[in-house]
Amino acid sequence: MNLILLGAPGSGKGTQAKQIAKRYKFPHISTGDILRQAITEGNALGKQAEGSMKTGELVPDKIILGLIEERLQQKDCKAGAIFDGFPRTILQADGLEALLKKVNRRLDICLSLEVSDERVVQRLSSRRICGGCGKDYNLISNPPPKDNRCAVCGSEIIQRTDDQEETIRSRLAVYRRQTRPLQEYYSGRGLLHIVDGDGAPDEVLKKLCRLIDDHPKEPARN
């Protein structure tokens, strides 16, 4: 089974993708992870991606699709995969469809986690991180010590620029622009399911798994 999990920053998408991968024994394919690995390994596609990232440009679709194709050829993807952070554009969606067809597979389902912008802003703006060791804190669920010093290394606890309200709202606006066409794309193919992501992680996971379990399983095309 091959599935896509869409979700805005702060929707819990990454956490849910990992849980689904663990539960169904699918590899969790994250473009961010793949890019970092390719750059570390220094292969041809990794070098091209690194060049784009250093200049602040988006990594071209051709490179992303090349990395995804390489990943799909690995043995652990034989039974399927969950795609996290991919596709981001209609061109990438078309590319994924072509890649899956090439290896005699198809996309089964696209799950889209929906969380209100206000809820996302609340979640992300509450995050804090140790400037020394990187330990995560959260003003709501795991508040830092009163002296704002890390309990592990004693360094100052800070708020990342990405977690400031103005930046969060900008990231959300970009996500909405990118994702709306993808939702229409997969809805037109009868693959899209919208899931309310505003709840306890375990409850959201149950909703996602129910949709996966209820989806009809079909044999691969010959």
C-alpha positions in Angstrom: 0.0 0.0 0.0 1.3 3.4 -0.9 -0.1 6.5 0.8 0.5 10.2 1.2 0.0 12.2 4.4 -0.5 15.9 3.9 -0.5 18.4 6.7 0.6 22.0 7.5 3.5 22.8 9.8 2.4 22.1 13.3 -0.4 19.7 12.3 1.3 16.7 13.8 1.9 15.2 10.3 5.5 14.1 11.0 4.5 12.4 14.3 1.6 10.6 12.7 3.6 9.5 9.7 6.1 7.8 11.9 3.4 6.1 13.9 1.7 4.8 10.8 5.0 3.6 9.4 5.7 1.7 12.6 2.2 0.2 12.8 1.9 -1.0 9.2 5.6 -1.7 8.7 5.9 0.8 5.8 9.0 2.8 5.3 8.5 6.4 6.2 9.7 8.5 3.2 10.4 12.1 4.1 11.9 14.3 1.4 13.8 16.2 4.1 15.5 13.1 5.4 16.3 11.9 1.9 17.8 15.3 1.0 20.0 15.3 4.1 21.1 11.7 3.5 21.9 12.4 -0.2 24.0 15.5 0.7 25.8 13.6 3.4 26.6 10.7 1.0 27.7 13.2 -1.6 26.1 11.4 -4.5 25.3 13.2 -7.8 21.7 14.2 -6.9 22.8 15.2 -3.4 25.4 17.6 -4.8 22.8 19.1 -7.1 20.4 19.5 -4.2 23.0 21.0 -2.0 23.8 23.6 -4.6 20.2 24.8 -4.7 19.9 24.9 -1.0 23.0 26.9 -0.5 21.7 29.6 -2.7 18.3 29.6 -0.9 16.5 28.2 -3.9 13.9 25.4 -3.8 15.3 22.1 -4.8 14.1 21.4 -8.4 11.3 18.9 -8.9 13.6 16.8 -11.2 16.1 16.3 -8.4 13.4 15.5 -5.8 11.8 13.0 -8.1 15.2 11.4 -8.8 15.8 10.9 -5.1 12.3 9.5 -4.6 12.9 7.0 -7.5 16.1 5.8 -6.0 14.4 5.4 -2.6 11.5 3.4 -4.1 14.0 0.9 -5.6 15.2 -0.1 -2.2 14.0 -3.5 -0.9 12.0 -2.1 2.1 9.7 -0.2 -0.2 8.5 -3.4 -1.9 5.3 -3.7 0.2 4.6 0.1 0.0 5.5 3.4 1.7 4.1 6.4 3.4 5.1 9.8 1.8 5.6 12.7 4.2 6.3 16.1 2.8 6.0 14.9 -0.8 4.5 15.7 -3.2 4.5 19.5 -2.8 3.4 20.4 -6.3 1.2 19.1 -9.1 4.3 18.4 -11.1 5.7 16.2 -8.3 2.3 14.5 -8.0 2.4 13.6 -11.7 6.0 12.5 -11.3 5.1 10.2 -8.4 2.2 8.7 -10.3 4.7 7.9 -13.2 7.3 6.5 -10.8 4.8 4.2 -9.1 3.4 3.0 -12.5 7.0 2.3 -13.6 7.4 -0.2 -10.7 3.9 -1.7 -11.2 2.3 0.1 -8.2 -0.2 2.8 -7.6 -1.1 5.3 -5.0 -3.9 4.0 -2.7 -4.9 6.9 -0.5 -4.1 10.5 0.3 -4.8 11.6 3.9 -4.9 15.3 4.7 -4.6 16.5 8.3 -6.6 19.6 8.9 -5.9 21.9 11.9 -7.0 25.5 12.2 -4.4 28.2 11.7 -5.0 29.5 15.2 -4.3 26.1 16.7 -1.1 25.7 14.7 0.1 29.1 15.8 -0.6 28.1 19.4 1.2 24.8 19.1 4.3 26.1 17.3 4.7 29.4 19.1 4.8 27.5 22.4 7.8 25.5 21.3 11.2 26.3 22.9 14.6 24.7 22.4 17.9 24.7 24.3 20.5 26.8 22.5 23.2 24.4 23.7 22.1 20.7 23.5 18.9 21.2 21.5 16.5 19.7 24.0 12.9 20.5 23.2 10.6 22.3 25.6 7.0 23.5 25.3 5.3 26.2 27.3 2.1 24.2 27.4 3.1 20.5 27.8 6.7 20.6 28.9 7.6 24.1 30.2 11.2 25.1 30.7 12.7 25.7 34.2 11.8 29.1 35.8 15.3 30.4 35.3 15.0 29.6 31.5 18.1 27.4 31.7 18.2 23.9 30.3 17.8 21.1 32.8 20.3 19.0 30.9 23.2 21.4 30.0 22.3 24.7 31.7 22.3 26.7 28.4 19.7 29.4 27.7 16.4 28.2 26.3 15.3 30.1 23.2 12.5 30.4 20.7 13.5 29.7 17.1 12.7 32.3 14.4 10.6 29.6 12.6 8.4 29.4 15.7 7.6 33.1 16.0 4.0 34.0 15.1 4.7 36.1 12.0 6.9 33.5 10.5 4.4 30.7 11.3 1.6 32.6 9.6 3.8 33.1 6.5 4.7 29.4 6.4 1.0 28.5 6.7 0.1 30.8 3.8 2.7 29.2 1.6 1.4 25.7 2.6 -2.2 26.6 1.8 -1.2 27.9 -1.6 0.8 24.7 -2.4 -1.7 22.2 -0.9 -5.0 23.4 -2.2 -4.2 22.3 -5.8 -2.9 18.9 -4.5 -6.2 18.3 -2.5 -8.2 19.0 -5.7 -5.8 16.8 -7.7 -6.3 13.8 -5.4 -9.9 14.5 -4.7 -10.5 14.3 -8.5 -9.0 10.8 -8.4 -11.1 9.7 -5.5 -8.1 9.3 -3.2 -8.4 12.2 -0.8 -9.7 11.9 2.8 -9.8 15.0 5.1 -9.0 14.2 8.7 -9.5 16.5 11.7 -6.1 16.8 13.3 -7.2 18.9 16.2 -7.2 16.4 19.0 -5.0 14.1 21.1 -2.4 12.4 19.0 -3.7 8.9 19.8 -7.2 9.9 18.8 -6.0 11.4 15.5 -4.0 8.2 14.8 -7.1 6.1 15.3 -8.9 8.1 12.7 -6.1 7.8 10.2 -5.7 4.0 10.8 -9.5 3.5 10.4 -9.3 5.0 6.9 -6.3 2.9 6.0 -7.9 -0.3 7.3 -11.2 0.4 5.5 -9.5 1.1 2.2 -10.0 -1.7 -0.3 -6.8 -3.6 -1.0 -6.2 -4.4 -4.6 -3.6 -6.6 -6.2 -0.7 -5.0 -8.0 -1.2 -4.6 -11.8 0.5 -7.1 -14.0 
